Amino acid sequence: MFSVRIGPVAQTCVLTLHGELDYDSAVQLQEAADHVLADPGLSLLVVDCTALEFCDSSGIGCLVRVYQGLSARGGVLRLAAVPVSVARVFALTGLDLAIPVHATLREAIGAGGSRPAPGGEDGPSALRSVS
């Protein structure tokens, strides 16, 4: 079972993924991302992959769409705590070259100047789960 939790952490929006991100569950991630991207003040979005067990091309495609949508308005997407098995897929596809990957959620939130695009760190204050 896949789930996405949306929550603010230190004025940053965090999407926390649990389970397998594949063809069937990518829709849930896209819905959660659309929800947070509706906030015009959002400029930093961190995807916490700590509990992500698997990611296929559908999941990667979804992450790319989120990246493109956020980048188009000057925002930043970062990935945090990507498990080794998923990190291999990100490396093989080159996703890790486009989207910064950080070892921990704390590091991703506090990365400061390592952002590939300009932007602040405001995010929505709502907490919601999509499963």
ChimeraX commands (.cxc) that place a marker at each C-alpha (Angstrom):
marker #1 position 0.00,0.00,0.00 radius 0.5
marker #1 position 1.28,3.45,-0.95 radius 0.5
marker #1 position 0.57,6.67,0.92 radius 0.5
marker #1 position 1.68,10.29,0.80 radius 0.5
marker #1 position 1.64,12.57,3.82 radius 0.5
marker #1 position 1.73,16.31,3.27 radius 0.5
marker #1 position 3.08,18.49,6.02 radius 0.5
marker #1 position 4.96,21.66,6.82 radius 0.5
marker #1 position 8.39,21.35,8.43 radius 0.5
marker #1 position 10.26,24.55,9.30 radius 0.5
marker #1 position 8.32,26.58,6.69 radius 0.5
marker #1 position 8.94,23.96,4.01 radius 0.5
marker #1 position 6.37,21.64,2.49 radius 0.5
marker #1 position 7.32,17.97,2.84 radius 0.5
marker #1 position 5.74,15.05,1.01 radius 0.5
marker #1 position 6.50,11.84,2.92 radius 0.5
marker #1 position 6.21,8.72,0.76 radius 0.5
marker #1 position 5.45,5.24,2.12 radius 0.5
marker #1 position 5.43,2.00,0.13 radius 0.5
marker #1 position 5.82,1.41,-3.58 radius 0.5
marker #1 position 5.65,4.27,-6.08 radius 0.5
marker #1 position 4.49,2.65,-9.29 radius 0.5
marker #1 position 1.91,2.96,-12.06 radius 0.5
marker #1 position -1.00,2.45,-9.68 radius 0.5
marker #1 position 0.21,4.79,-6.93 radius 0.5
marker #1 position 1.78,7.60,-8.99 radius 0.5
marker #1 position -1.70,9.12,-9.23 radius 0.5
marker #1 position -1.71,9.59,-5.44 radius 0.5
marker #1 position 1.63,11.38,-5.53 radius 0.5
marker #1 position 0.45,13.59,-8.40 radius 0.5
marker #1 position -2.76,14.49,-6.50 radius 0.5
marker #1 position -0.75,15.38,-3.39 radius 0.5
marker #1 position 1.72,17.41,-5.45 radius 0.5
marker #1 position -1.10,19.22,-7.27 radius 0.5
marker #1 position -2.57,20.10,-3.86 radius 0.5
marker #1 position 0.65,21.69,-2.59 radius 0.5
marker #1 position 1.55,23.27,-5.93 radius 0.5
marker #1 position -1.78,25.12,-5.81 radius 0.5
marker #1 position -0.20,27.32,-3.11 radius 0.5
marker #1 position 1.36,30.23,-5.03 radius 0.5
marker #1 position 3.71,30.90,-2.10 radius 0.5
marker #1 position 5.29,27.46,-2.28 radius 0.5
marker #1 position 8.91,27.67,-3.35 radius 0.5
marker #1 position 10.54,24.68,-1.62 radius 0.5
marker #1 position 9.16,21.16,-1.70 radius 0.5
marker #1 position 11.01,18.23,-0.15 radius 0.5
marker #1 position 10.06,14.62,-0.92 radius 0.5
marker #1 position 11.00,12.41,2.03 radius 0.5
marker #1 position 11.78,8.95,0.62 radius 0.5
marker #1 position 12.77,7.29,3.91 radius 0.5
marker #1 position 9.94,4.74,3.70 radius 0.5
marker #1 position 9.86,4.44,-0.10 radius 0.5
marker #1 position 10.36,0.76,-0.93 radius 0.5
marker #1 position 10.25,0.86,-4.74 radius 0.5
marker #1 position 9.97,3.34,-7.61 radius 0.5
marker #1 position 9.33,2.53,-11.26 radius 0.5
marker #1 position 9.26,4.71,-14.37 radius 0.5
marker #1 position 5.75,5.96,-13.55 radius 0.5
marker #1 position 6.99,7.27,-10.22 radius 0.5
marker #1 position 10.01,8.86,-11.84 radius 0.5
marker #1 position 7.77,10.48,-14.44 radius 0.5
marker #1 position 5.61,11.90,-11.69 radius 0.5
marker #1 position 8.62,13.32,-9.85 radius 0.5
marker #1 position 9.83,14.90,-13.10 radius 0.5
marker #1 position 6.42,16.54,-13.64 radius 0.5
marker #1 position 6.48,17.92,-10.09 radius 0.5
marker #1 position 10.03,19.19,-10.66 radius 0.5
marker #1 position 9.04,20.87,-13.93 radius 0.5
marker #1 position 5.94,22.48,-12.43 radius 0.5
marker #1 position 7.82,23.85,-9.46 radius 0.5
marker #1 position 10.86,24.94,-11.49 radius 0.5
marker #1 position 8.67,26.78,-14.01 radius 0.5
marker #1 position 7.71,29.20,-11.27 radius 0.5
marker #1 position 11.17,29.46,-9.70 radius 0.5
marker #1 position 10.62,26.84,-6.99 radius 0.5
marker #1 position 12.86,24.02,-5.83 radius 0.5
marker #1 position 12.29,20.29,-5.41 radius 0.5
marker #1 position 14.64,18.21,-3.27 radius 0.5
marker #1 position 14.66,14.50,-2.45 radius 0.5
marker #1 position 15.63,13.26,1.01 radius 0.5
marker #1 position 16.73,9.96,2.53 radius 0.5
marker #1 position 16.44,7.88,-0.63 radius 0.5
marker #1 position 16.97,4.15,0.10 radius 0.5
marker #1 position 19.85,2.50,-1.76 radius 0.5
marker #1 position 17.61,0.36,-3.98 radius 0.5
marker #1 position 15.62,3.42,-5.10 radius 0.5
marker #1 position 18.75,5.57,-5.37 radius 0.5
marker #1 position 20.08,3.13,-7.98 radius 0.5
marker #1 position 17.01,3.69,-10.14 radius 0.5
marker #1 position 17.33,7.47,-9.73 radius 0.5
marker #1 position 21.00,7.27,-10.74 radius 0.5
marker #1 position 20.33,5.04,-13.77 radius 0.5
marker #1 position 17.68,7.42,-15.07 radius 0.5
marker #1 position 19.66,10.57,-14.28 radius 0.5
marker #1 position 16.94,11.87,-11.95 radius 0.5
marker #1 position 19.56,12.47,-9.26 radius 0.5
marker #1 position 21.35,14.87,-11.65 radius 0.5
marker #1 position 18.25,17.01,-12.14 radius 0.5
marker #1 position 16.83,16.92,-8.61 radius 0.5
marker #1 position 19.16,17.33,-5.61 radius 0.5
marker #1 position 19.25,14.26,-3.37 radius 0.5
marker #1 position 20.14,14.72,0.31 radius 0.5
marker #1 position 21.04,12.07,2.87 radius 0.5
marker #1 position 18.48,13.24,5.44 radius 0.5
marker #1 position 15.30,15.26,5.60 radius 0.5
marker #1 position 16.99,17.78,7.87 radius 0.5
marker #1 position 19.81,18.23,5.35 radius 0.5
marker #1 position 17.34,18.70,2.48 radius 0.5
marker #1 position 15.41,21.34,4.38 radius 0.5
marker #1 position 18.53,23.23,5.43 radius 0.5
marker #1 position 20.48,22.92,2.17 radius 0.5
marker #1 position 20.35,26.67,1.55 radius 0.5
marker #1 position 22.52,27.71,-1.38 radius 0.5
marker #1 position 22.67,24.25,-2.96 radius 0.5
marker #1 position 19.32,24.85,-4.65 radius 0.5
marker #1 position 19.36,24.62,-8.42 radius 0.5
marker #1 position 16.81,27.45,-8.74 radius 0.5
marker #1 position 16.09,30.59,-6.74 radius 0.5
marker #1 position 13.30,30.65,-4.19 radius 0.5
marker #1 position 12.34,31.07,-0.56 radius 0.5
marker #1 position 11.10,28.48,1.89 radius 0.5
marker #1 position 7.38,29.10,2.35 radius 0.5
marker #1 position 4.89,26.27,2.21 radius 0.5
marker #1 position 1.29,25.46,2.98 radius 0.5
marker #1 position 0.34,25.00,6.61 radius 0.5
marker #1 position -2.17,22.20,6.05 radius 0.5
marker #1 position -1.39,18.62,7.02 radius 0.5
marker #1 position -3.14,15.98,4.94 radius 0.5
marker #1 position -2.70,12.31,4.10 radius 0.5
marker #1 position -3.51,10.77,0.74 radius 0.5
marker #1 position -3.75,6.97,0.62 radius 0.5
marker link #1:1,2 radius 0.2
marker link #1:2,3 radius 0.2
marker link #1:3,4 radius 0.2
marker link #1:4,5 radius 0.2
marker link #1:5,6 radius 0.2
marker link #1:6,7 radius 0.2
marker link #1:7,8 radius 0.2
marker link #1:8,9 radius 0.2
marker link #1:9,10 radius 0.2
marker link #1:10,11 radius 0.2
marker link #1:11,12 radius 0.2
marker link #1:12,13 radius 0.2
marker link #1:13,14 radius 0.2
marker link #1:14,15 radius 0.2
marker link #1:15,16 radius 0.2
marker link #1:16,17 radius 0.2
marker link #1:17,18 radius 0.2
marker link #1:18,19 radius 0.2
marker link #1:19,20 radius 0.2
marker link #1:20,21 radius 0.2
marker link #1:21,22 radius 0.2
marker link #1:22,23 radius 0.2
marker link #1:23,24 radius 0.2
marker link #1:24,25 radius 0.2
marker link #1:25,26 radius 0.2
marker link #1:26,27 radius 0.2
marker link #1:27,28 radius 0.2
marker link #1:28,29 radius 0.2
marker link #1:29,30 radius 0.2
marker link #1:30,31 radius 0.2
marker link #1:31,32 radius 0.2
marker link #1:32,33 radius 0.2
marker link #1:33,34 radius 0.2
marker link #1:34,35 radius 0.2
marker link #1:35,36 radius 0.2
marker link #1:36,37 radius 0.2
marker link #1:37,38 radius 0.2
marker link #1:38,39 radius 0.2
marker link #1:39,40 radius 0.2
marker link #1:40,41 radius 0.2
marker link #1:41,42 radius 0.2
marker link #1:42,43 radius 0.2
marker link #1:43,44 radius 0.2
marker link #1:44,45 radius 0.2
marker link #1:45,46 radius 0.2
marker link #1:46,47 radius 0.2
marker link #1:47,48 radius 0.2
marker link #1:48,49 radius 0.2
marker link #1:49,50 radius 0.2
marker link #1:50,51 radius 0.2
marker link #1:51,52 radius 0.2
marker link #1:52,53 radius 0.2
marker link #1:53,54 radius 0.2
marker link #1:54,55 radius 0.2
marker link #1:55,56 radius 0.2
marker link #1:56,57 radius 0.2
marker link #1:57,58 radius 0.2
marker link #1:58,59 radius 0.2
marker link #1:59,60 radius 0.2
marker link #1:60,61 radius 0.2
marker link #1:61,62 radius 0.2
marker link #1:62,63 radius 0.2
marker link #1:63,64 radius 0.2
marker link #1:64,65 radius 0.2
marker link #1:65,66 radius 0.2
marker link #1:66,67 radius 0.2
marker link #1:67,68 radius 0.2
marker link #1:68,69 radius 0.2
marker link #1:69,70 radius 0.2
marker link #1:70,71 radius 0.2
marker link #1:71,72 radius 0.2
marker link #1:72,73 radius 0.2
marker link #1:73,74 radius 0.2
marker link #1:74,75 radius 0.2
marker link #1:75,76 radius 0.2
marker link #1:76,77 radius 0.2
marker link #1:77,78 radius 0.2
marker link #1:78,79 radius 0.2
marker link #1:79,80 radius 0.2
marker link #1:80,81 radius 0.2
marker link #1:81,82 radius 0.2
marker link #1:82,83 radius 0.2
marker link #1:83,84 radius 0.2
marker link #1:84,85 radius 0.2
marker link #1:85,86 radius 0.2
marker link #1:86,87 radius 0.2
marker link #1:87,88 radius 0.2
marker link #1:88,89 radius 0.2
marker link #1:89,90 radius 0.2
marker link #1:90,91 radius 0.2
marker link #1:91,92 radius 0.2
marker link #1:92,93 radius 0.2
marker link #1:93,94 radius 0.2
marker link #1:94,95 radius 0.2
marker link #1:95,96 radius 0.2
marker link #1:96,97 radius 0.2
marker link #1:97,98 radius 0.2
marker link #1:98,99 radius 0.2
marker link #1:99,100 radius 0.2
marker link #1:100,101 radius 0.2
marker link #1:101,102 radius 0.2
marker link #1:102,103 radius 0.2
marker link #1:103,104 radius 0.2
marker link #1:104,105 radius 0.2
marker link #1:105,106 radius 0.2
marker link #1:106,107 radius 0.2
marker link #1:107,108 radius 0.2
marker link #1:108,109 radius 0.2
marker link #1:109,110 radius 0.2
marker link #1:110,111 radius 0.2
marker link #1:111,112 radius 0.2
marker link #1:112,113 radius 0.2
marker link #1:113,114 radius 0.2
marker link #1:114,115 radius 0.2
marker link #1:115,116 radius 0.2
marker link #1:116,117 radius 0.2
marker link #1:117,118 radius 0.2
marker link #1:118,119 radius 0.2
marker link #1:119,120 radius 0.2
marker link #1:120,121 radius 0.2
marker link #1:121,122 radius 0.2
marker link #1:122,123 radius 0.2
marker link #1:123,124 radius 0.2
marker link #1:124,125 radius 0.2
marker link #1:125,126 radius 0.2
marker link #1:126,127 radius 0.2
marker link #1:127,128 radius 0.2
marker link #1:128,129 radius 0.2
marker link #1:129,130 radius 0.2
marker link #1:130,131 radius 0.2
view
